[in-house]
Amino acid sequence: MSTRNRKPAPPARGLRVVKWLLGAVVLVALAVGVGMALRAPTAVPAPEPELPVVEARFTDVTDRAGIRFRHANGAAGRKLLPETMGAGVAVLDFDRDGKPDLFFVNSRPWPGADRTGARATQALYRNRGDGTFEDVTVALGLGVECYGMGAAVADYDNDGWPDIFITAVGGNRLFRNVEGRRFEDATDRTGLSSTTWTNDTAANFARRTEPMSFPSSAVWLDYDGDGRLDLFVCNYVTWSPARDLGVAAVLPGGIRAYVPPQQFTGAQCQLFRNVDGTRFEDESAAAGVLVTDPGEPGGAGRPVGKALGVVVCDPDGDGWPDIIVANDTVRNFFFHNRPGPNGNRTFQETGRFSGIAYADGRPRGGMGIDAGEIAPGTLGVVIANFTHEPDSLFLLKGTSPVLFADAAVELGLAGASTRAMKFGAVLFDFDRDGRLDLFTANGHLEPDIATTHTGQTHAQAGQLFWKTGPPRQGFVAVTGPGGLDAFPLMVGRGCAYLDYDGDGKLDLVVTENNGRARLFRNETPDGNTWVRFALSGEKGRTNRDGIGAEVTVHAGGLVQRRYVTAAHGYLSQCEPSAYFGLGSAATIDRVTVRWPGRTGHTQEWQNVPAGTTYRLMEGAPEPIPMGR
């Protein structure tokens, strides 16, 4: 990013994609010898049509909406790595009133720190339905302290109420939703306890050599098709305070820096199988998600992964969910869901063979990740990478075997995404034209980076990329008036989309490391239509959230697909529904759902009016309008 002085963005900004002026390319024939005549006139191709100017407008409504959450990372000058990595946000409808609520993940002071002042707790904001939110954290039992990183929300016990899983340094937490009235800590009784946090003096904590768990993102999925949601947890590195403080990481000028991940051993991801809706078992080894690489120098048998982001999708279309993990400084993983030896399901890690492990033959600093239909019938996986590394955009090129190819340069994403340090990444259709656009939440790791590195700042502007239609089918960075950044400067980390006010346009919520989260209302003047589908699986057959379903919509001459998943981006989760921008179409010709599970059966509904939200219930003859 430029080091020129910039003022923070005003509350409302008009964002604009500048026209690409594509002049005619004239083919000139050169004479090879004196007197050589041209046998035919040189063809002059017609100019390619100009791309339209698209205007986007996102307004900062954080204050107006009543959101006061501020992340606290516990930093006290020692620069421990977890401080600069969090935290995330999750969108959920905890009280089932049809309006999306917000759960913000918070961290806490380190052991032995000064505890004066307000406690840093998690935060739950209830959507009132009038454009504002109310803080119901304490009333619903979520005013708890933990060194939180991310959140994953789903109905793990199939009782119809969404539950909250928090990844946290020193011990993850699971909170069960009791009919929207309160949340109860179910961590220990469900078998997910992993407590390594101790309340100690600052000196003893600094000397601690025993590793503390350092998870990042998590995702719910039904990997074995039994109708119960299982849990996949990313772990970043094998971390302890003594190891962190024992590395002399410095910026130019002798300023203490956060220790880079290369100085830590990797950590294994974990897969917890939902046994009966009340308890989980660690199936990581049996299911094949432990990755070691004996061939790495000095690393025989050590974990390879340094996982930060995870997304679930179905590249081969076989109805079984596969897992893609974005790793930091090491190769990315593709866990392919395969039949096991005893009728069970297992995963085979094939990232290097599927083309998603590396970019340009090298690992990058992968952070956030999302997947979606980038072009009609073409799955794309976007990975937000470290500064001076472009975003990766892997397009599916084959399904048997699964094969991806990085098309970030080809589709215009590489250049504009290189300078920023990207964390959160979500694919969403902000202008409702039927094409998925991209937003990344950006911000550096180092508070002092501007004093030592020209062109870098700690707070950075988020980036919005518009997905063009024919003939280019690429991405264009959206900028504000005069070429200014589209979003205000933030130390961005997690991000998620939601339609908080029910106007049919997808809004954005962005978290800031050690700062205030912000809500941006989408006020883009597009004139297009939309539809949203919330799914409900049949109890005993399919998970209640319909996670793992594929929804296909035929409308306005377009065919669009959405895979219903429970995690997007970095440490975060978006609105758990299938949203479609429809252009000018007023009616959906037909919508088809391929339900998850062992049968993978499909249902179809026809002639569905656009412009509202429907609940699609497994086995129900008609969509149920929900009024937003």
C-alpha positions in Angstrom: 0.0 0.0 0.0 1.1 3.5 -0.6 2.7 5.5 2.3 1.1 8.7 1.2 -1.1 10.4 3.8 -4.7 9.4 3.6 -7.6 10.4 5.6 -10.0 7.7 6.9 -12.9 7.0 4.6 -16.1 9.0 5.1 -19.2 7.0 6.3 -20.6 6.6 2.8 -18.6 6.2 -0.3 -19.4 5.7 -3.9 -17.2 3.0 -5.4 -16.5 2.8 -9.1 -14.8 0.5 -11.5 -13.0 2.5 -14.1 -13.7 1.6 -17.7 -11.2 -0.6 -19.5 -10.6 1.2 -22.8 -9.7 -1.6 -25.1 -8.5 -0.1 -28.4 -8.3 -2.0 -31.6 -5.2 -4.0 -32.2 -3.8 -3.5 -35.7 -1.9 -6.3 -37.2 1.0 -5.0 -39.2 2.7 -7.1 -41.8 6.4 -6.5 -42.2 8.1 -6.9 -45.5 10.7 -9.6 -45.4 12.6 -8.5 -48.6 12.7 -5.5 -50.9 9.9 -5.5 -53.4 7.9 -8.3 -51.6 4.2 -7.6 -52.0 1.5 -8.4 -49.5 -0.8 -11.1 -50.9 -3.9 -10.0 -48.9 -4.9 -7.0 -46.9 -4.2 -7.1 -43.1 -7.3 -7.8 -41.0 -8.1 -5.2 -38.4 -10.2 -6.8 -35.6 -13.1 -4.8 -34.2 -12.6 -3.2 -30.8 -13.6 -5.3 -27.9 -16.7 -3.9 -26.2 -16.0 -1.7 -23.1 -16.9 -3.0 -19.7 -19.7 -1.1 -18.1 -19.0 1.2 -15.2 -20.3 -0.4 -12.0 -21.0 1.6 -8.9 -20.8 0.2 -5.5 -21.8 1.9 -2.3 -21.1 0.6 1.2 -22.0 2.8 4.2 -20.4 2.4 7.7 -23.5 2.0 9.9 -21.7 0.6 13.0 -22.7 3.4 15.3 -26.2 3.7 13.9 -26.7 -0.1 14.3 -25.6 0.0 18.0 -22.6 -2.2 17.6 -20.0 -1.4 20.2 -17.7 -4.5 20.1 -14.0 -3.9 20.4 -11.5 -6.7 20.1 -8.8 -6.9 22.8 -5.7 -8.9 22.0 -4.0 -8.7 25.4 -0.8 -7.2 24.0 1.5 -5.8 26.6 4.7 -5.2 24.7 6.1 -8.8 24.5 4.6 -9.5 21.0 3.4 -13.0 21.4 2.2 -14.4 18.1 -1.5 -15.1 18.9 -1.9 -11.3 19.7 -1.8 -10.3 16.0 -3.8 -13.1 14.5 -7.4 -12.7 15.8 -10.3 -12.5 15.7 -13.4 -13.6 13.8 -17.1 -13.1 13.5 -20.0 -15.4 12.9 -23.5 -14.7 11.5 -26.3 -16.7 13.0 -30.0 -16.6 13.9 -29.8 -17.7 17.5 -33.4 -17.0 18.3 -34.9 -18.2 15.0 -36.8 -15.0 14.3 -35.6 -14.9 10.7 -33.1 -12.0 11.3 -29.3 -12.5 11.3 -27.6 -11.9 14.6 -23.8 -11.3 15.1 -21.4 -13.2 17.4 -18.0 -11.5 17.8 -15.0 -13.5 19.1 -12.7 -11.8 21.7 -9.3 -12.6 23.2 -8.2 -11.8 26.7 -5.2 -10.6 28.8 -2.4 -13.1 29.2 -1.8 -14.8 32.6 -0.4 -12.4 35.2 -1.4 -9.3 33.3 -3.0 -6.2 34.9 -6.7 -7.0 35.2 -8.0 -3.5 35.9 -10.7 -2.3 33.6 -13.5 -4.1 31.8 -13.3 -7.8 31.1 -12.7 -8.8 27.6 -15.5 -11.3 26.8 -17.2 -12.7 23.8 -20.1 -10.7 22.4 -23.6 -11.6 21.0 -25.7 -8.9 19.3 -29.4 -9.6 18.7 -30.9 -8.1 15.5 -33.9 -6.1 16.5 -35.2 -5.9 12.9 -35.2 -2.1 12.7 -31.7 -1.7 11.6 -30.2 -1.9 15.1 -28.7 -4.5 17.4 -28.8 -5.0 21.1 -26.0 -6.6 23.2 -27.4 -9.7 24.8 -24.1 -11.3 25.7 -24.5 -11.4 29.5 -28.2 -12.2 29.5 -27.6 -15.3 27.4 -24.6 -16.6 29.2 -21.8 -15.8 26.8 -20.0 -13.2 28.9 -17.0 -15.6 29.2 -13.3 -15.0 28.9 -11.1 -17.1 26.6 -8.3 -16.3 24.2 -10.7 -16.6 21.3 -9.6 -16.8 17.6 -12.6 -17.9 15.5 -16.1 -19.3 15.6 -18.2 -21.9 13.8 -21.9 -22.1 14.2 -24.3 -25.0 13.5 -26.9 -27.2 15.1 -24.7 -30.1 16.3 -27.5 -31.8 18.2 -30.2 -31.4 15.6 -32.6 -29.7 18.1 -33.3 -26.8 15.7 -31.2 -24.2 17.5 -27.8 -23.1 16.3 -24.9 -23.7 18.7 -21.5 -21.9 18.9 -18.0 -23.4 18.8 -15.1 -21.1 19.6 -11.5 -21.8 18.7 -9.3 -20.5 21.5 -5.7 -20.5 22.5 -5.4 -22.6 25.5 -8.7 -24.4 25.0 -11.7 -24.5 22.6 -15.2 -24.0 23.8 -18.6 -25.3 22.7 -21.8 -23.5 23.8 -25.2 -25.2 23.3 -28.1 -23.0 22.4 -31.0 -23.7 24.8 -34.1 -22.7 22.7 -32.7 -19.2 22.1 -33.0 -18.3 25.8 -29.5 -19.0 26.9 -26.2 -20.7 26.0 -24.7 -23.4 28.2 -21.1 -24.6 28.1 -21.1 -28.1 26.7 -17.3 -28.4 26.1 -16.5 -31.0 28.6 -19.5 -33.2 28.4 -19.3 -33.5 24.6 -15.7 -34.6 24.6 -14.2 -31.4 23.0 -12.3 -30.2 26.1 -8.7 -29.3 25.3 -7.8 -27.0 28.1 -4.1 -26.0 28.3 -4.7 -22.5 29.7 -3.4 -21.8 33.2 -3.8 -18.8 35.4 -0.2 -18.1 36.4 2.1 -15.3 37.2 3.5 -13.4 34.2 7.0 -14.7 34.9 6.0 -18.3 35.1 3.8 -17.9 32.0 6.8 -16.5 30.1 8.9 -19.6 31.1 6.3 -22.1 30.0 7.7 -24.6 27.5 4.7 -26.9 27.4 2.8 -26.2 24.1 -0.6 -24.5 24.3 -3.2 -25.2 21.7 -3.3 -22.6 19.0 -6.3 -23.2 16.8 -7.6 -20.9 14.1 -10.6 -21.6 11.9 -13.1 -24.4 12.2 -16.0 -25.8 10.1 -19.0 -28.1 10.7 -19.7 -30.8 8.1 -21.3 -34.2 7.8 -18.3 -36.1 6.4 -19.8 -39.5 6.9 -23.4 -38.8 5.8 -25.1 -40.0 9.0 -27.2 -36.8 9.4 -25.1 -35.5 12.3 -22.6 -32.6 12.0 -19.0 -33.4 12.6 -16.3 -30.8 13.4 -13.0 -30.0 11.6 -10.6 -27.8 13.5 -7.5 -26.0 12.0 -4.5 -25.7 14.3 -1.8 -23.2 13.4 1.5 -24.0 15.0 2.9 -25.8 18.0 3.2 -22.8 20.3 4.5 -22.0 23.8 5.3 -18.6 25.4 8.9 -19.7 26.1 9.5 -20.7 22.5 8.0 -17.5 21.2 10.0 -15.2 23.6 13.1 -17.2 22.9 13.3 -16.2 19.3 15.0 -12.9 18.6 12.6 -11.6 16.0 13.3 -8.0 15.2 12.4 -5.4 12.6 15.1 -3.1 11.1 16.2 -0.7 13.9 16.0 -3.4 16.5 12.2 -3.2 17.1 10.8 -6.4 18.5 8.7 -8.2 15.9 6.1 -11.0 16.0 7.9 -14.3 15.4 7.2 -15.7 11.9 5.6 -19.1 11.6 8.8 -20.6 10.1 10.2 -20.5 13.6 7.6 -22.9 14.9 6.8 -26.5 14.2 3.5 -27.1 12.4 0.4 -28.6 14.0 -2.1 -31.2 13.0 -5.7 -30.4 12.1 -8.3 -32.4 14.0 -11.6 -34.1 12.9 -14.2 -34.8 15.6 -16.9 -37.3 14.7 -20.4 -36.6 16.1 -21.2 -39.9 17.7 -24.9 -39.4 18.7 -25.6 -35.7 18.9 -24.3 -35.4 22.5 -20.6 -36.3 22.3 -17.7 -36.3 19.9 -14.7 -38.6 19.2 -11.4 -37.6 17.8 -11.2 -39.4 14.5 -8.2 -37.4 13.1 -5.9 -40.4 12.6 -8.5 -42.9 11.5 -10.0 -40.4 9.0 -6.7 -39.5 7.5 -6.4 -35.8 8.3 -3.0 -36.1 10.0 -0.3 -35.0 7.6 3.4 -35.6 8.3 6.2 -35.3 5.9 9.3 -37.5 6.7 11.0 -36.0 3.7 11.3 -32.5 5.1 14.9 -31.8 6.3 15.1 -32.4 10.0 11.3 -32.9 10.2 10.8 -36.6 10.1 7.3 -37.3 11.3 6.6 -33.7 12.2 3.3 -32.1 11.3 3.3 -30.3 8.0 0.3 -28.0 8.4 0.2 -24.4 9.6 -3.5 -24.1 9.0 -5.4 -20.8 9.1 -8.4 -21.1 6.8 -10.7 -23.9 5.8 -13.5 -24.4 3.3 -15.7 -27.4 2.5 -16.9 -28.0 -1.0 -17.6 -30.9 -3.4 -15.3 -30.5 -6.5 -15.9 -33.9 -8.0 -19.7 -33.7 -7.5 -20.0 -37.0 -5.8 -22.1 -35.7 -2.9 -19.5 -36.2 -0.3 -17.9 -33.1 1.3 -14.2 -32.5 0.7 -12.0 -30.1 2.7 -9.5 -27.5 1.5 -7.1 -26.0 4.0 -5.1 -22.8 3.5 -1.7 -23.1 5.2 0.7 -20.4 6.1 4.2 -20.8 4.5 3.7 -24.5 3.7 1.6 -26.3 1.1 -2.2 -26.1 1.1 -4.1 -29.3 1.7 -6.9 -31.0 -0.3 -8.6 -33.7 1.8 -10.6 -35.8 -0.7 -13.5 -37.7 0.9 -13.2 -41.4 -0.1 -14.8 -44.7 0.9 -13.1 -46.4 3.8 -12.2 -50.1 4.2 -15.2 -50.9 6.5 -18.0 -48.8 4.8 -16.9 -45.7 6.7 -15.5 -42.5 5.1 -11.9 -41.4 5.2 -9.9 -38.6 3.6 -6.9 -38.7 1.3 -4.7 -35.6 1.2 -3.9 -35.0 -2.4 -3.1 -31.3 -2.5 0.1 -31.7 -4.5 -1.6 -33.9 -7.1 -4.7 -31.7 -7.4 -2.7 -28.5 -8.1 -3.9 -26.6 -5.1 -0.9 -27.1 -2.8 1.4 -24.5 -4.4 1.2 -21.3 -6.5 4.0 -20.9 -9.0 5.6 -24.1 -7.5 6.0 -22.5 -4.1 4.0 -22.3 -0.9 2.5 -19.0 0.0 1.3 -17.4 3.2 -2.3 -18.6 3.0 -4.8 -17.0 5.4 -8.5 -16.8 4.4 -10.2 -19.1 1.9 -13.6 -19.3 0.2 -15.0 -21.4 -2.7 -17.8 -20.7 -5.1 -19.0 -20.8 -8.7 -16.6 -18.3 -10.4 -18.0 -18.9 -13.9 -21.0 -20.9 -15.0 -20.3 -24.5 -14.1 -16.8 -23.7 -12.8 -15.8 -24.0 -9.2 -13.2 -21.6 -7.9 -11.2 -21.5 -4.7 -9.7 -18.2 -3.6 -7.0 -18.0 -1.0 -6.0 -14.7 0.6 -2.2 -14.6 0.9 0.5 -12.7 2.7 1.7 -9.2 1.6 3.6 -9.1 -1.7 1.9 -12.3 -2.6 -1.1 -12.2 -4.9 -4.4 -13.9 -4.0 -4.6 -17.4 -5.4 -7.6 -18.3 -7.5 -7.7 -22.0 -8.3 -10.2 -23.0 -10.9 -11.5 -26.6 -11.2 -10.2 -28.1 -14.4 -11.0 -31.7 -13.9 -13.0 -34.0 -11.6 -11.6 -37.5 -12.2 -9.1 -36.9 -10.7 -9.7 -33.5 -9.2 -7.5 -31.0 -10.8 -7.1 -27.2 -10.1 -5.1 -24.5 -11.9 -4.3 -21.0 -10.5 -6.0 -18.4 -12.8 -5.4 -15.3 -10.6 -3.2 -13.7 -13.3 -5.5 -14.7 -16.1 -8.6 -13.3 -14.4 -7.0 -10.0 -13.3 -6.9 -10.7 -9.6 -3.1 -11.1 -9.1 -1.8 -7.5 -9.7 -4.3 -5.5 -7.6 -4.1 -8.0 -4.7 -0.4 -8.3 -4.3 0.6 -5.4 -2.0 -1.9 -5.7 0.8 -1.7 -8.3 3.6 -4.9 -10.2 3.2 -6.8 -12.2 5.9 -10.5 -12.6 5.5 -11.9 -13.5 2.0 -15.5 -14.0 1.0 -17.1 -14.6 -2.4 -20.5 -12.9 -2.6 -22.7 -11.1 -5.2 -22.8 -7.5 -3.9 -24.6 -6.1 -7.1 -27.0 -9.0 -7.6 -25.9 -9.6 -11.2 -25.6 -13.3 -10.8 -21.8 -13.3 -10.6 -19.7 -13.8 -7.4 -17.5 -10.9 -6.4 -14.7 -10.9 -3.9 -14.0 -9.0 -0.7 -10.8 -9.3 1.4 -10.2 -7.8 4.8 -6.6 -6.5 5.0 -4.2 -5.4 7.7 -0.6 -6.0 8.6 0.7 -8.1 11.5 3.2 -5.5 12.7 2.1 -2.2 14.3 5.5 -0.7 13.6 5.7 -1.8 9.9 5.3 1.7 8.5 8.5 2.9 10.2 10.6 0.2 8.8 9.1 -0.8 5.4 8.3 1.7 2.7 4.9 1.1 1.2 3.4 -0.8 4.1 1.0 0.3 6.9 -0.5 -1.5 9.8 -4.0 -0.5 9.1 -5.0 -1.2 5.5 -8.1 -0.8 3.4 -10.3 -3.8 2.6 -10.6 -4.5 -1.1 -13.6 -5.2 -3.3 -13.3 -7.0 -6.6 -16.1 -6.9 -9.1 -16.6 -10.0 -11.2 -17.1 -9.0 -14.8 -19.3 -10.7 -17.4 -18.5 -11.4 -21.0 -16.2 -11.0 -22.8 -13.5 -10.7 -20.1 -14.9 -12.8 -17.3 -12.3 -11.5 -14.8 -12.1 -9.4 -11.7 -11.6 -5.7 -11.4 -10.6 -3.8 -8.3 -13.3 -1.4 -7.2 -12.0 2.0 -6.1 -13.6 5.1 -4.6 -13.8 8.6 -6.1 -10.4 9.7 -7.4 -9.0 6.2 -7.1 -9.0 6.2 -3.3 -9.4 3.0 -1.4 -13.0 1.7 -1.3 -13.1 0.9 2.5 -11.6 2.7 5.5 -8.2 1.8 6.9 -8.5 -1.1 9.4 -6.3 -3.8 10.9 -8.7 -6.2 9.2 -8.9 -9.9 10.1 -12.3 -11.7 9.9 -15.2 -10.7 7.6 -18.6 -12.1 6.7 -21.6 -11.2 4.6 -25.2 -10.9 5.7 -28.4 -9.1 4.9 -28.9 -7.5 8.3 -31.8 -5.2 7.3 -33.7 -7.5 5.0 -33.5 -5.3 1.9 -32.1 -8.1 -0.3 -28.6 -6.7 -0.6 -25.6 -8.4 1.1 -23.9 -6.3 3.7 -20.4 -6.8 5.2 -19.2 -7.1 8.8 -15.4 -6.8 9.3 -13.4 -7.3 12.5 -10.3 -5.5 13.5 -7.4 -6.8 15.5 -7.3 -5.0 18.8 -9.9 -2.6 17.5 -13.5 -2.0 16.7 -15.6 -4.2 14.4 -17.5 -2.4 11.7 -20.8 -3.0 9.8 -21.1 -1.8 6.2 -24.5 -1.5 4.7 -24.7 -2.3 1.0 -26.5 0.7 -0.7 -25.4 -0.2 -4.2 -27.9 1.1 -6.8 -28.2 -1.9 -9.0 -31.9 -2.4 -9.8 -31.5 -6.2 -9.8 -33.5 -8.9 -8.1 -32.6 -11.7 -5.7 -33.7 -14.8 -3.8 -32.5 -16.5 -0.6 -33.1 -20.1 0.5 -32.7 -21.3 4.1 -32.6 -25.1 4.3 -34.1 -27.5 6.9 -33.1 -31.1 6.7 -35.4 -33.9 7.9 -34.4 -35.0 11.3 -32.9 -38.5 11.4 -32.0 -38.3 7.8 -30.1 -35.0 7.2 -28.6 -32.4 9.4 -31.1 -29.8 10.4 -29.1 -26.9 8.8 -28.8 -28.6 5.4 -25.1 -28.1 5.5 -23.5 -29.9 2.5 -26.6 -29.4 0.2 -26.1 -28.1 -3.3 -28.7 -25.6 -4.4 -29.1 -24.9 -8.2 -31.2 -22.1 -9.6 -32.4 -21.6 -13.2 -33.5 -18.0 -13.7 -33.2 -15.4 -16.4 -31.3 -17.7 -18.7 -28.6 -18.3 -16.1 -27.8 -21.4 -14.1 -26.2 -20.8 -10.7 -25.1 -23.2 -7.9 -24.4 -22.7 -4.2 -22.9 -25.2 -1.9 -24.3 -24.7 1.6 -21.3 -24.5 4.0 -20.7 -23.4 7.6 -17.5 -21.4 7.3 -16.1 -18.8 5.0 -12.9 -16.7 4.9 -10.8 -16.4 8.0 -11.9 -17.4 11.5 -15.5 -16.5 10.5 -18.8 -17.6 9.2 -21.3 -15.9 6.9 -25.1 -16.0 6.8 -25.9 -19.7 6.6 -28.2 -19.7 3.5 -28.0 -19.9 -0.2 -28.2 -16.4 -1.7 -28.6 -15.7 -5.5 -28.4 -12.4 -7.4 -30.8 -12.8 -10.3 -30.2 -9.8 -12.5 -33.5 -8.7 -14.0 -35.3 -12.1 -13.5 -38.6 -11.8 -11.6 -39.2 -15.6 -11.3 -37.0 -18.6 -10.7 -37.9 -21.2 -13.3 -36.8 -24.0 -11.1 -34.7 -24.5 -8.0 -33.2 -27.9 -7.2 -31.7 -29.1 -3.9 -29.4 -32.1 -3.7 -29.6 -32.9 -0.1 -26.5 -34.1 1.8 -26.2 -37.6 3.3 -25.8 -41.1 2.1 -28.7 -41.1 -0.3 -28.0 -37.7 -1.9 -31.6 -37.4 -3.1 -32.9 -34.3 -4.9 -36.0 -32.1 -4.8 -37.2 -29.6 -7.3 -39.6 -26.6 -7.1 -40.7 -24.5 -10.0 -41.9 -21.0 -10.8 -40.7 -19.4 -7.5 -41.2 -15.6 -7.4 -38.0 -13.6 -6.7 -37.4 -11.0 -4.1 -37.8 -12.8 -0.8 -36.4 -15.5 1.4 -37.8 -19.0 1.4 -37.4 -22.0 3.7 -36.9 -25.2 1.7 -37.8 -28.1 4.0 -36.7 -31.6 3.0 -39.8 -33.4 1.8 -42.1 -30.4 1.7 -44.0 -29.8 -1.5 -43.7 -26.0 -1.6 -41.1 -23.4 -0.5 -42.2 -21.5 2.6 -41.9 -17.7 2.3 -40.2 -16.1 5.3 -40.8 -12.5 4.4 -37.2 -11.2 4.1 
